[in-house]
Amino acid sequence: MFGLLPASCREEITSFSINTAKIRPGFREFIQYCKERNIRLLVTSGGIDFFVFPILSNFSLSKQDIYCNASDFSGKHIQILWPFPCDVQCSNKCGMCKPSILRSLAFDDSMKIVIGDSITDLAVAKMADLVIARDFLVQKCKEHSLHYEEFHSFFDVVTILNQMNDDWGEDV
């Protein structure tokens, strides 16, 4: 679809995205929670760099920990690039492969927590030690008998992680 849009619309599309995107409440506090506990936070998005990075620029996230699709505006129309395709272990034909990213970055002994809400999170949720889900991902976790905790805001995510600390007696 983006290939139908003229590259000259970049600023207009980016402005629209920034002005209409809504980050769930508590995201800033969740980022701070992760930093205080030395939890590596990776943001993986099926979105595209020209709006994902500006939307997240108001938060203290390292750009190297944000994974999304890329774009090329050098031609007449917008071209979407796929810098994070499936690795040899994935056969889902993902445009932005979250399981491949997790496999490339996680240590075997590290706890893997997936927070998500859509079908694009299901494959990586199957690899997680804990899934924190909302919306469509909740339905898919039920269908696939995946253990999950439900959230509505990132304040809920912090509460869930604190509960894990209380239950396990250690930092997550």
Summary of the structure (lengths in Angstrom):
residues: 172
radius of gyration: 17.1
end to end distance: 40.4
largest distance: 56.8
contacts: 464
relative contact order: 0.14
helix: 45%
strand: 17%
